[in-house]
């Protein structure tokens, strides 16, 4: 997972990659810290072509504001330059992964 602190860099990634997962968090969010390794593991295993991007909302509030992220953790998944999924706060990792699998498989085939 790469960390991005610039809105321009986020937009460039979304425009240039098949898929981008934006993971919004802050260092003081305990839920975020527990969820992040689970998300990384599942995306590495199931969606290797999706770029994983970490955004620290306390360092880059303009990125969070641009994507209407008002609480953490929040995950935004962009597929083919469009927002496909948005999950926040109480996230079921298994349901989130299941929601993405079929579309991802279609996109890479």
Biopython code that builds the backbone (N, CA, C, O; Angstrom):
import numpy as np
from Bio.PDB.StructureBuilder import StructureBuilder

atoms = [
    (1, "UNK", "N", (0.863, -1.173, 0.000)),
    (1, "UNK", "CA", (0.000, 0.000, 0.000)),
    (1, "UNK", "C", (0.900, 1.224, 0.000)),
    (1, "UNK", "O", (1.804, 1.354, 0.826)),
    (2, "UNK", "N", (0.635, 2.112, -0.938)),
    (2, "UNK", "CA", (1.432, 3.337, -0.998)),
    (2, "UNK", "C", (0.664, 4.468, -0.318)),
    (2, "UNK", "O", (-0.567, 4.476, -0.308)),
    (3, "UNK", "N", (1.396, 5.415, 0.245)),
    (3, "UNK", "CA", (0.773, 6.577, 0.863)),
    (3, "UNK", "C", (0.852, 7.748, -0.102)),
    (3, "UNK", "O", (1.898, 8.010, -0.696)),
    (4, "UNK", "N", (-0.264, 8.448, -0.252)),
    (4, "UNK", "CA", (-0.339, 9.594, -1.152)),
    (4, "UNK", "C", (-0.831, 10.796, -0.359)),
    (4, "UNK", "O", (-1.775, 10.694, 0.424)),
    (5, "UNK", "N", (-0.174, 11.944, -0.574)),
    (5, "UNK", "CA", (-0.532, 13.168, 0.150)),
    (5, "UNK", "C", (-0.972, 14.294, -0.766)),
    (5, "UNK", "O", (-1.141, 15.429, -0.320)),
    (6, "UNK", "N", (-1.159, 13.993, -2.043)),
    (6, "UNK", "CA", (-1.505, 15.031, -3.012)),
    (6, "UNK", "C", (-2.751, 14.612, -3.791)),
    (6, "UNK", "O", (-2.836, 13.490, -4.292)),
    (7, "UNK", "N", (-3.693, 15.507, -3.882)),
    (7, "UNK", "CA", (-4.910, 15.245, -4.643)),
    (7, "UNK", "C", (-4.586, 14.973, -6.112)),
    (7, "UNK", "O", (-5.197, 14.104, -6.733)),
    (8, "UNK", "N", (-3.638, 15.706, -6.659)),
    (8, "UNK", "CA", (-3.236, 15.477, -8.054)),
    (8, "UNK", "C", (-2.712, 14.061, -8.263)),
    (8, "UNK", "O", (-3.022, 13.421, -9.268)),
    (9, "UNK", "N", (-1.916, 13.573, -7.310)),
    (9, "UNK", "CA", (-1.384, 12.216, -7.428)),
    (9, "UNK", "C", (-2.492, 11.169, -7.347)),
    (9, "UNK", "O", (-2.453, 10.165, -8.058)),
    (10, "UNK", "N", (-3.464, 11.401, -6.494)),
    (10, "UNK", "CA", (-4.599, 10.477, -6.400)),
    (10, "UNK", "C", (-5.349, 10.442, -7.726)),
    (10, "UNK", "O", (-5.671, 9.369, -8.236)),
    (11, "UNK", "N", (-5.621, 11.605, -8.274)),
    (11, "UNK", "CA", (-6.344, 11.673, -9.544)),
    (11, "UNK", "C", (-5.566, 11.006, -10.677)),
    (11, "UNK", "O", (-6.156, 10.334, -11.523)),
    (12, "UNK", "N", (-4.239, 11.188, -10.696)),
    (12, "UNK", "CA", (-3.409, 10.547, -11.725)),
    (12, "UNK", "C", (-3.462, 9.029, -11.597)),
    (12, "UNK", "O", (-3.542, 8.321, -12.601)),
    (13, "UNK", "N", (-3.418, 8.531, -10.371)),
    (13, "UNK", "CA", (-3.504, 7.080, -10.164)),
    (13, "UNK", "C", (-4.846, 6.536, -10.646)),
    (13, "UNK", "O", (-4.900, 5.512, -11.328)),
    (14, "UNK", "N", (-5.909, 7.218, -10.293)),
    (14, "UNK", "CA", (-7.250, 6.769, -10.710)),
    (14, "UNK", "C", (-7.356, 6.766, -12.228)),
    (14, "UNK", "O", (-7.970, 5.869, -12.805)),
    (15, "UNK", "N", (-6.767, 7.756, -12.875)),
    (15, "UNK", "CA", (-6.828, 7.844, -14.339)),
    (15, "UNK", "C", (-5.938, 6.825, -15.046)),
    (15, "UNK", "O", (-6.197, 6.473, -16.196)),
    (16, "UNK", "N", (-4.899, 6.350, -14.375)),
    (16, "UNK", "CA", (-3.927, 5.493, -15.055)),
    (16, "UNK", "C", (-4.001, 4.011, -14.690)),
    (16, "UNK", "O", (-3.389, 3.186, -15.368)),
    (17, "UNK", "N", (-4.726, 3.659, -13.648)),
    (17, "UNK", "CA", (-4.764, 2.267, -13.190)),
    (17, "UNK", "C", (-6.117, 1.624, -13.515)),
    (17, "UNK", "O", (-7.129, 2.311, -13.649)),
    (18, "UNK", "N", (-6.110, 0.303, -13.639)),
    (18, "UNK", "CA", (-7.352, -0.452, -13.825)),
    (18, "UNK", "C", (-8.288, -0.237, -12.642)),
    (18, "UNK", "O", (-9.489, -0.026, -12.808)),
    (19, "UNK", "N", (-7.708, -0.294, -11.445)),
    (19, "UNK", "CA", (-8.487, -0.095, -10.233)),
    (19, "UNK", "C", (-7.634, 0.511, -9.144)),
    (19, "UNK", "O", (-6.431, 0.259, -9.069)),
    (20, "UNK", "N", (-8.267, 1.320, -8.288)),
    (20, "UNK", "CA", (-7.573, 1.961, -7.176)),
    (20, "UNK", "C", (-8.461, 1.882, -5.947)),
    (20, "UNK", "O", (-9.635, 2.249, -5.981)),
    (21, "UNK", "N", (-7.874, 1.392, -4.857)),
    (21, "UNK", "CA", (-8.550, 1.407, -3.566)),
    (21, "UNK", "C", (-7.952, 2.536, -2.750)),
    (21, "UNK", "O", (-6.754, 2.534, -2.467)),
    (22, "UNK", "N", (-8.776, 3.497, -2.372)),
    (22, "UNK", "CA", (-8.331, 4.565, -1.477)),
    (22, "UNK", "C", (-8.761, 4.194, -0.065)),
    (22, "UNK", "O", (-9.947, 3.999, 0.200)),
    (23, "UNK", "N", (-7.799, 4.099, 0.831)),
    (23, "UNK", "CA", (-8.066, 3.750, 2.226)),
    (23, "UNK", "C", (-7.783, 4.983, 3.066)),
    (23, "UNK", "O", (-6.626, 5.361, 3.255)),
    (24, "UNK", "N", (-8.841, 5.612, 3.572)),
    (24, "UNK", "CA", (-8.721, 6.821, 4.392)),
    (24, "UNK", "C", (-8.680, 6.436, 5.859)),
    (24, "UNK", "O", (-9.490, 5.641, 6.336)),
    (25, "UNK", "N", (-7.717, 7.016, 6.563)),
    (25, "UNK", "CA", (-7.506, 6.677, 7.959)),
    (25, "UNK", "C", (-6.817, 7.836, 8.659)),
    (25, "UNK", "O", (-6.445, 8.827, 8.030)),
    (26, "UNK", "N", (-6.654, 7.700, 9.964)),
    (26, "UNK", "CA", (-5.824, 8.608, 10.750)),
    (26, "UNK", "C", (-5.014, 7.755, 11.725)),
    (26, "UNK", "O", (-5.411, 6.633, 12.040)),
    (27, "UNK", "N", (-3.895, 8.269, 12.201)),
    (27, "UNK", "CA", (-3.075, 7.488, 13.128)),
    (27, "UNK", "C", (-3.767, 7.187, 14.462)),
    (27, "UNK", "O", (-3.411, 6.221, 15.138)),
    (28, "UNK", "N", (-4.736, 7.993, 14.837)),
    (28, "UNK", "CA", (-5.396, 7.796, 16.133)),
    (28, "UNK", "C", (-6.624, 6.891, 16.051)),
    (28, "UNK", "O", (-7.278, 6.655, 17.067)),
    (29, "UNK", "N", (-6.944, 6.390, 14.885)),
    (29, "UNK", "CA", (-8.128, 5.533, 14.705)),
    (29, "UNK", "C", (-7.733, 4.069, 14.909)),
    (29, "UNK", "O", (-7.062, 3.474, 14.065)),
    (30, "UNK", "N", (-8.155, 3.501, 16.034)),
    (30, "UNK", "CA", (-7.821, 2.106, 16.345)),
    (30, "UNK", "C", (-8.504, 1.129, 15.393)),
    (30, "UNK", "O", (-7.911, 0.122, 15.008)),
    (31, "UNK", "N", (-9.730, 1.417, 15.016)),
    (31, "UNK", "CA", (-10.437, 0.552, 14.064)),
    (31, "UNK", "C", (-9.674, 0.525, 12.743)),
    (31, "UNK", "O", (-9.509, -0.530, 12.133)),
    (32, "UNK", "N", (-9.216, 1.688, 12.313)),
    (32, "UNK", "CA", (-8.455, 1.791, 11.062)),
    (32, "UNK", "C", (-7.197, 0.933, 11.105)),
    (32, "UNK", "O", (-6.882, 0.228, 10.146)),
    (33, "UNK", "N", (-6.497, 0.997, 12.203)),
    (33, "UNK", "CA", (-5.245, 0.256, 12.328)),
    (33, "UNK", "C", (-5.484, -1.254, 12.326)),
    (33, "UNK", "O", (-4.659, -2.008, 11.810)),
    (34, "UNK", "N", (-6.596, -1.697, 12.896)),
    (34, "UNK", "CA", (-6.925, -3.130, 12.904)),
    (34, "UNK", "C", (-7.432, -3.601, 11.549)),
    (34, "UNK", "O", (-7.167, -4.735, 11.151)),
    (35, "UNK", "N", (-8.147, -2.756, 10.843)),
    (35, "UNK", "CA", (-8.751, -3.125, 9.561)),
    (35, "UNK", "C", (-7.746, -3.116, 8.409)),
    (35, "UNK", "O", (-7.837, -3.944, 7.503)),
    (36, "UNK", "N", (-6.805, -2.203, 8.437)),
    (36, "UNK", "CA", (-5.875, -2.008, 7.314)),
    (36, "UNK", "C", (-5.132, -3.283, 6.910)),
    (36, "UNK", "O", (-5.108, -3.591, 5.718)),
    (37, "UNK", "N", (-4.523, -4.045, 7.830)),
    (37, "UNK", "CA", (-3.818, -5.257, 7.390)),
    (37, "UNK", "C", (-4.750, -6.314, 6.799)),
    (37, "UNK", "O", (-4.350, -7.070, 5.913)),
    (38, "UNK", "N", (-5.971, -6.368, 7.277)),
    (38, "UNK", "CA", (-6.949, -7.316, 6.722)),
    (38, "UNK", "C", (-7.298, -6.946, 5.288)),
    (38, "UNK", "O", (-7.376, -7.816, 4.420)),
    (39, "UNK", "N", (-7.505, -5.668, 5.040)),
    (39, "UNK", "CA", (-7.823, -5.196, 3.693)),
    (39, "UNK", "C", (-6.638, -5.444, 2.759)),
    (39, "UNK", "O", (-6.819, -5.936, 1.645)),
    (40, "UNK", "N", (-5.440, -5.109, 3.205)),
    (40, "UNK", "CA", (-4.248, -5.332, 2.379)),
    (40, "UNK", "C", (-4.127, -6.808, 2.025)),
    (40, "UNK", "O", (-3.894, -7.147, 0.865)),
    (41, "UNK", "N", (-4.281, -7.684, 3.004)),
    (41, "UNK", "CA", (-4.173, -9.122, 2.771)),
    (41, "UNK", "C", (-5.198, -9.608, 1.755)),
    (41, "UNK", "O", (-4.852, -10.334, 0.823)),
    (42, "UNK", "N", (-6.452, -9.214, 1.926)),
    (42, "UNK", "CA", (-7.516, -9.666, 1.017)),
    (42, "UNK", "C", (-7.323, -9.122, -0.396)),
    (42, "UNK", "O", (-7.557, -9.837, -1.370)),
    (43, "UNK", "N", (-6.901, -7.871, -0.517)),
    (43, "UNK", "CA", (-6.695, -7.298, -1.849)),
    (43, "UNK", "C", (-5.469, -7.888, -2.526)),
    (43, "UNK", "O", (-5.476, -8.102, -3.738)),
    (44, "UNK", "N", (-4.411, -8.154, -1.758)),
    (44, "UNK", "CA", (-3.233, -8.810, -2.337)),
    (44, "UNK", "C", (-3.595, -10.193, -2.866)),
    (44, "UNK", "O", (-3.130, -10.605, -3.929)),
    (45, "UNK", "N", (-4.428, -10.902, -2.113)),
    (45, "UNK", "CA", (-4.809, -12.268, -2.472)),
    (45, "UNK", "C", (-5.823, -12.309, -3.612)),
    (45, "UNK", "O", (-5.688, -13.122, -4.527)),
    (46, "UNK", "N", (-6.817, -11.460, -3.571)),
    (46, "UNK", "CA", (-7.940, -11.534, -4.515)),
    (46, "UNK", "C", (-7.885, -10.551, -5.676)),
    (46, "UNK", "O", (-8.418, -10.837, -6.749)),
    (47, "UNK", "N", (-7.255, -9.408, -5.485)),
    (47, "UNK", "CA", (-7.287, -8.343, -6.490)),
    (47, "UNK", "C", (-5.890, -7.748, -6.697)),
    (47, "UNK", "O", (-5.674, -6.572, -6.403)),
    (48, "UNK", "N", (-4.951, -8.536, -7.194)),
    (48, "UNK", "CA", (-3.568, -8.056, -7.296)),
    (48, "UNK", "C", (-3.375, -6.884, -8.260)),
    (48, "UNK", "O", (-2.379, -6.168, -8.153)),
    (49, "UNK", "N", (-4.288, -6.674, -9.183)),
    (49, "UNK", "CA", (-4.126, -5.580, -10.145)),
    (49, "UNK", "C", (-4.713, -4.256, -9.652)),
    (49, "UNK", "O", (-4.593, -3.231, -10.324)),
    (50, "UNK", "N", (-5.341, -4.281, -8.489)),
    (50, "UNK", "CA", (-5.886, -3.043, -7.928)),
    (50, "UNK", "C", (-4.814, -2.391, -7.058)),
    (50, "UNK", "O", (-4.270, -3.012, -6.145)),
    (51, "UNK", "N", (-4.525, -1.133, -7.358)),
    (51, "UNK", "CA", (-3.525, -0.362, -6.622)),
    (51, "UNK", "C", (-4.129, 0.054, -5.287)),
    (51, "UNK", "O", (-5.231, 0.601, -5.242)),
    (52, "UNK", "N", (-3.412, -0.204, -4.209)),
    (52, "UNK", "CA", (-3.873, 0.144, -2.866)),
    (52, "UNK", "C", (-3.189, 1.433, -2.413)),
    (52, "UNK", "O", (-1.961, 1.522, -2.393)),
    (53, "UNK", "N", (-3.994, 2.425, -2.053)),
    (53, "UNK", "CA", (-3.479, 3.750, -1.718)),
    (53, "UNK", "C", (-3.984, 4.151, -0.337)),
    (53, "UNK", "O", (-5.181, 4.083, -0.056)),
    (54, "UNK", "N", (-3.067, 4.566, 0.509)),
    (54, "UNK", "CA", (-3.398, 5.027, 1.857)),
    (54, "UNK", "C", (-3.412, 6.547, 1.869)),
    (54, "UNK", "O", (-2.499, 7.196, 1.357)),
    (55, "UNK", "N", (-4.468, 7.107, 2.465)),
    (55, "UNK", "CA", (-4.560, 8.554, 2.630)),
    (55, "UNK", "C", (-4.769, 8.846, 4.108)),
    (55, "UNK", "O", (-5.764, 8.419, 4.694)),
    (56, "UNK", "N", (-3.846, 9.566, 4.705)),
    (56, "UNK", "CA", (-3.980, 9.999, 6.098)),
    (56, "UNK", "C", (-4.821, 11.272, 6.084)),
    (56, "UNK", "O", (-4.352, 12.335, 5.678)),
    (57, "UNK", "N", (-6.051, 11.150, 6.526)),
    (57, "UNK", "CA", (-6.981, 12.285, 6.474)),
    (57, "UNK", "C", (-6.550, 13.447, 7.349)),
    (57, "UNK", "O", (-6.946, 14.586, 7.101)),
    (58, "UNK", "N", (-5.743, 13.180, 8.373)),
    (58, "UNK", "CA", (-5.282, 14.272, 9.231)),
    (58, "UNK", "C", (-4.157, 15.069, 8.560)),
    (58, "UNK", "O", (-3.954, 16.241, 8.879)),
    (59, "UNK", "N", (-3.431, 14.441, 7.636)),
    (59, "UNK", "CA", (-2.354, 15.113, 6.911)),
    (59, "UNK", "C", (-2.873, 15.727, 5.603)),
    (59, "UNK", "O", (-2.410, 16.785, 5.176)),
    (60, "UNK", "N", (-3.839, 15.047, 4.976)),
    (60, "UNK", "CA", (-4.353, 15.490, 3.672)),
    (60, "UNK", "C", (-5.873, 15.648, 3.696)),
    (60, "UNK", "O", (-6.588, 14.906, 3.023)),
    (61, "UNK", "N", (-6.365, 16.613, 4.472)),
    (61, "UNK", "CA", (-7.816, 16.779, 4.555)),
    (61, "UNK", "C", (-8.450, 17.188, 3.225)),
    (61, "UNK", "O", (-9.637, 16.940, 3.009)),
    (62, "UNK", "N", (-7.676, 17.814, 2.327)),
    (62, "UNK", "CA", (-8.237, 18.221, 1.037)),
    (62, "UNK", "C", (-8.593, 17.011, 0.178)),
    (62, "UNK", "O", (-9.541, 17.068, -0.605)),
    (63, "UNK", "N", (-7.849, 15.928, 0.314)),
    (63, "UNK", "CA", (-8.184, 14.711, -0.441)),
    (63, "UNK", "C", (-9.477, 14.126, 0.103)),
    (63, "UNK", "O", (-10.374, 13.766, -0.659)),
    (64, "UNK", "N", (-9.568, 14.035, 1.423)),
    (64, "UNK", "CA", (-10.794, 13.511, 2.048)),
    (64, "UNK", "C", (-11.994, 14.374, 1.665)),
    (64, "UNK", "O", (-13.052, 13.844, 1.325)),
    (65, "UNK", "N", (-11.843, 15.677, 1.715)),
    (65, "UNK", "CA", (-12.953, 16.572, 1.379)),
    (65, "UNK", "C", (-13.356, 16.422, -0.085)),
    (65, "UNK", "O", (-14.545, 16.433, -0.404)),
    (66, "UNK", "N", (-12.385, 16.283, -0.968)),
    (66, "UNK", "CA", (-12.688, 16.138, -2.388)),
    (66, "UNK", "C", (-13.535, 14.901, -2.671)),
    (66, "UNK", "O", (-14.367, 14.906, -3.577)),
    (67, "UNK", "N", (-13.320, 13.839, -1.891)),
    (67, "UNK", "CA", (-14.069, 12.597, -2.096)),
    (67, "UNK", "C", (-15.186, 12.399, -1.073)),
    (67, "UNK", "O", (-15.690, 11.289, -0.903)),
    (68, "UNK", "N", (-15.571, 13.486, -0.390)),
    (68, "UNK", "CA", (-16.668, 13.463, 0.576)),
    (68, "UNK", "C", (-16.482, 12.387, 1.646)),
    (68, "UNK", "O", (-17.410, 11.645, 1.968)),
    (69, "UNK", "N", (-15.277, 12.319, 2.185)),
    (69, "UNK", "CA", (-14.971, 11.390, 3.267)),
    (69, "UNK", "C", (-14.962, 12.195, 4.558)),
    (69, "UNK", "O", (-14.136, 13.088, 4.745)),
    (70, "UNK", "N", (-15.901, 11.862, 5.448)),
    (70, "UNK", "CA", (-16.065, 12.628, 6.679)),
    (70, "UNK", "C", (-15.781, 11.818, 7.936)),
    (70, "UNK", "O", (-15.768, 12.365, 9.039)),
    (71, "UNK", "N", (-15.550, 10.506, 7.775)),
    (71, "UNK", "CA", (-15.207, 9.672, 8.919)),
    (71, "UNK", "C", (-14.220, 8.608, 8.460)),
    (71, "UNK", "O", (-14.100, 8.325, 7.268)),
    (72, "UNK", "N", (-13.522, 8.030, 9.416)),
    (72, "UNK", "CA", (-12.551, 6.984, 9.104)),
    (72, "UNK", "C", (-12.859, 5.753, 9.948)),
    (72, "UNK", "O", (-13.379, 5.885, 11.056)),
    (73, "UNK", "N", (-12.556, 4.588, 9.459)),
    (73, "UNK", "CA", (-12.002, 4.289, 8.150)),
    (73, "UNK", "C", (-13.064, 4.409, 7.061)),
    (73, "UNK", "O", (-14.240, 4.115, 7.278)),
    (74, "UNK", "N", (-12.629, 4.838, 5.914)),
    (74, "UNK", "CA", (-13.474, 4.838, 4.716)),
    (74, "UNK", "C", (-12.634, 4.303, 3.569)),
    (74, "UNK", "O", (-11.468, 4.663, 3.407)),
    (75, "UNK", "N", (-13.250, 3.436, 2.778)),
    (75, "UNK", "CA", (-12.584, 2.879, 1.602)),
    (75, "UNK", "C", (-13.403, 3.218, 0.376)),
    (75, "UNK", "O", (-14.618, 3.020, 0.344)),
    (76, "UNK", "N", (-12.717, 3.735, -0.633)),
    (76, "UNK", "CA", (-13.340, 4.008, -1.921)),
    (76, "UNK", "C", (-12.631, 3.151, -2.953)),
    (76, "UNK", "O", (-11.403, 3.135, -3.026)),
    (77, "UNK", "N", (-13.407, 2.445, -3.742)),
    (77, "UNK", "CA", (-12.833, 1.633, -4.799)),
    (77, "UNK", "C", (-13.221, 2.230, -6.136)),
    (77, "UNK", "O", (-14.402, 2.408, -6.433)),
    (78, "UNK", "N", (-12.210, 2.538, -6.941)),
    (78, "UNK", "CA", (-12.419, 3.051, -8.292)),
    (78, "UNK", "C", (-12.041, 1.959, -9.275)),
    (78, "UNK", "O", (-10.939, 1.413, -9.219)),
    (79, "UNK", "N", (-12.958, 1.644, -10.172)),
    (79, "UNK", "CA", (-12.698, 0.702, -11.252)),
    (79, "UNK", "C", (-12.958, 1.428, -12.558)),
    (79, "UNK", "O", (-14.007, 2.045, -12.741)),
    (80, "UNK", "N", (-12.011, 1.349, -13.447)),
    (80, "UNK", "CA", (-12.115, 2.020, -14.733)),
    (80, "UNK", "C", (-12.462, 3.506, -14.567)),
    (80, "UNK", "O", (-13.317, 4.042, -15.272)),
    (81, "UNK", "N", (-11.786, 4.148, -13.627)),
    (81, "UNK", "CA", (-11.878, 5.599, -13.381)),
    (81, "UNK", "C", (-13.175, 6.058, -12.723)),
    (81, "UNK", "O", (-13.399, 7.260, -12.583)),
    (82, "UNK", "N", (-14.032, 5.125, -12.319)),
    (82, "UNK", "CA", (-15.310, 5.498, -11.703)),
    (82, "UNK", "C", (-15.419, 4.881, -10.318)),
    (82, "UNK", "O", (-14.948, 3.767, -10.085)),
    (83, "UNK", "N", (-16.045, 5.615, -9.397)),
    (83, "UNK", "CA", (-16.251, 5.064, -8.064)),
    (83, "UNK", "C", (-17.230, 3.895, -8.168)),
    (83, "UNK", "O", (-18.357, 4.048, -8.638)),
    (84, "UNK", "N", (-16.782, 2.749, -7.727)),
    (84, "UNK", "CA", (-17.595, 1.535, -7.777)),
    (84, "UNK", "C", (-18.153, 1.171, -6.405)),
    (84, "UNK", "O", (-19.292, 0.716, -6.301)),
    (85, "UNK", "N", (-17.363, 1.367, -5.353)),
    (85, "UNK", "CA", (-17.807, 0.967, -4.012)),
    (85, "UNK", "C", (-17.275, 1.952, -2.988)),
    (85, "UNK", "O", (-16.203, 2.536, -3.141)),
    (86, "UNK", "N", (-18.076, 2.114, -1.925)),
    (86, "UNK", "CA", (-17.705, 2.979, -0.807)),
    (86, "UNK", "C", (-18.126, 2.256, 0.464)),
    (86, "UNK", "O", (-19.289, 1.887, 0.626)),
    (87, "UNK", "N", (-17.173, 2.058, 1.357)),
    (87, "UNK", "CA", (-17.447, 1.411, 2.645)),
    (87, "UNK", "C", (-16.833, 2.255, 3.742)),
    (87, "UNK", "O", (-15.762, 2.838, 3.572)),
    (88, "UNK", "N", (-17.515, 2.313, 4.854)),
    (88, "UNK", "CA", (-16.979, 3.076, 5.965)),
    (88, "UNK", "C", (-17.401, 2.526, 7.304)),
    (88, "UNK", "O", (-18.368, 1.775, 7.430)),
    (89, "UNK", "N", (-16.647, 2.922, 8.284)),
    (89, "UNK", "CA", (-16.876, 2.614, 9.697)),
    (89, "UNK", "C", (-16.997, 1.122, 9.979)),
    (89, "UNK", "O", (-15.979, 0.470, 10.208)),
    (90, "UNK", "N", (-18.191, 0.560, 9.971)),
    (90, "UNK", "CA", (-18.391, -0.858, 10.292)),
    (90, "UNK", "C", (-18.354, -1.668, 9.004)),
    (90, "UNK", "O", (-19.368, -1.827, 8.325)),
    (91, "UNK", "N", (-17.175, -2.173, 8.679)),
    (91, "UNK", "CA", (-16.949, -2.834, 7.399)),
    (91, "UNK", "C", (-16.846, -4.338, 7.605)),
    (91, "UNK", "O", (-16.119, -4.807, 8.480)),
    (92, "UNK", "N", (-17.571, -5.080, 6.801)),
    (92, "UNK", "CA", (-17.372, -6.522, 6.718)),
    (92, "UNK", "C", (-16.421, -6.757, 5.557)),
    (92, "UNK", "O", (-16.781, -6.549, 4.399)),
    (93, "UNK", "N", (-15.216, -7.187, 5.867)),
    (93, "UNK", "CA", (-14.207, -7.393, 4.829)),
    (93, "UNK", "C", (-14.691, -8.448, 3.843)),
    (93, "UNK", "O", (-14.535, -8.284, 2.633)),
    (94, "UNK", "N", (-15.277, -9.527, 4.347)),
    (94, "UNK", "CA", (-15.744, -10.606, 3.469)),
    (94, "UNK", "C", (-16.826, -10.117, 2.509)),
    (94, "UNK", "O", (-16.795, -10.449, 1.324)),
    (95, "UNK", "N", (-17.775, -9.337, 3.002)),
    (95, "UNK", "CA", (-18.833, -8.821, 2.124)),
    (95, "UNK", "C", (-18.275, -7.829, 1.104)),
    (95, "UNK", "O", (-18.709, -7.809, -0.048)),
    (96, "UNK", "N", (-17.320, -7.014, 1.525)),
    (96, "UNK", "CA", (-16.698, -6.050, 0.620)),
    (96, "UNK", "C", (-15.973, -6.786, -0.506)),
    (96, "UNK", "O", (-16.098, -6.413, -1.673)),
    (97, "UNK", "N", (-15.221, -7.822, -0.162)),
    (97, "UNK", "CA", (-14.493, -8.612, -1.159)),
    (97, "UNK", "C", (-15.470, -9.313, -2.102)),
    (97, "UNK", "O", (-15.271, -9.304, -3.317)),
    (98, "UNK", "N", (-16.516, -9.914, -1.556)),
    (98, "UNK", "CA", (-17.508, -10.597, -2.396)),
    (98, "UNK", "C", (-18.169, -9.644, -3.381)),
    (98, "UNK", "O", (-18.446, -10.009, -4.524)),
    (99, "UNK", "N", (-18.414, -8.444, -2.937)),
    (99, "UNK", "CA", (-19.063, -7.433, -3.783)),
    (99, "UNK", "C", (-18.209, -7.078, -4.998)),
    (99, "UNK", "O", (-18.738, -6.724, -6.052)),
    (100, "UNK", "N", (-16.903, -7.171, -4.849)),
    (100, "UNK", "CA", (-15.974, -6.756, -5.889)),
    (100, "UNK", "C", (-15.596, -7.897, -6.830)),
    (100, "UNK", "O", (-15.313, -7.652, -8.003)),
    (101, "UNK", "N", (-15.585, -9.127, -6.346)),
    (101, "UNK", "CA", (-15.014, -10.264, -7.080)),
    (101, "UNK", "C", (-15.527, -10.408, -8.508)),
    (101, "UNK", "O", (-14.727, -10.499, -9.440)),
    (102, "UNK", "N", (-16.813, -10.430, -8.696)),
    (102, "UNK", "CA", (-17.358, -10.693, -10.024)),
    (102, "UNK", "C", (-16.966, -9.617, -11.022)),
    (102, "UNK", "O", (-16.548, -9.919, -12.140)),
    (103, "UNK", "N", (-17.100, -8.382, -10.625)),
    (103, "UNK", "CA", (-16.754, -7.276, -11.518)),
    (103, "UNK", "C", (-15.262, -7.301, -11.837)),
    (103, "UNK", "O", (-14.874, -7.074, -12.983)),
    (104, "UNK", "N", (-14.431, -7.570, -10.851)),
    (104, "UNK", "CA", (-12.995, -7.643, -11.063)),
    (104, "UNK", "C", (-12.660, -8.748, -12.066)),
    (104, "UNK", "O", (-11.877, -8.539, -12.992)),
    (105, "UNK", "N", (-13.256, -9.914, -11.873)),
    (105, "UNK", "CA", (-12.981, -11.035, -12.783)),
    (105, "UNK", "C", (-13.390, -10.717, -14.223)),
    (105, "UNK", "O", (-12.702, -11.105, -15.168)),
    (106, "UNK", "N", (-14.495, -10.021, -14.383)),
    (106, "UNK", "CA", (-14.926, -9.603, -15.722)),
    (106, "UNK", "C", (-13.937, -8.614, -16.332)),
    (106, "UNK", "O", (-13.623, -8.688, -17.520)),
    (107, "UNK", "N", (-13.448, -7.682, -15.502)),
    (107, "UNK", "CA", (-12.541, -6.650, -16.005)),
    (107, "UNK", "C", (-11.194, -7.218, -16.451)),
    (107, "UNK", "O", (-10.603, -6.720, -17.409)),
    (108, "UNK", "N", (-10.704, -8.250, -15.771)),
    (108, "UNK", "CA", (-9.374, -8.760, -16.127)),
    (108, "UNK", "C", (-9.413, -9.868, -17.163)),
    (108, "UNK", "O", (-8.368, -10.303, -17.646)),
    (109, "UNK", "N", (-10.608, -10.329, -17.508)),
    (109, "UNK", "CA", (-10.670, -11.405, -18.503)),
    (109, "UNK", "C", (-10.726, -10.861, -19.923)),
    (109, "UNK", "O", (-10.782, -11.635, -20.879)),
]
sb = StructureBuilder()
sb.init_structure("model")
sb.init_model(0)
sb.init_chain("A")
sb.init_seg("    ")
for serial, (resi, resn, name, xyz) in enumerate(atoms, 1):
    if name == "N":
        sb.init_residue(resn, " ", resi, " ")
    sb.init_atom(name, np.array(xyz, "f"), 0.0, 1.0, " ", f" {name:<3s}", serial, name[0])
structure = sb.get_structure()
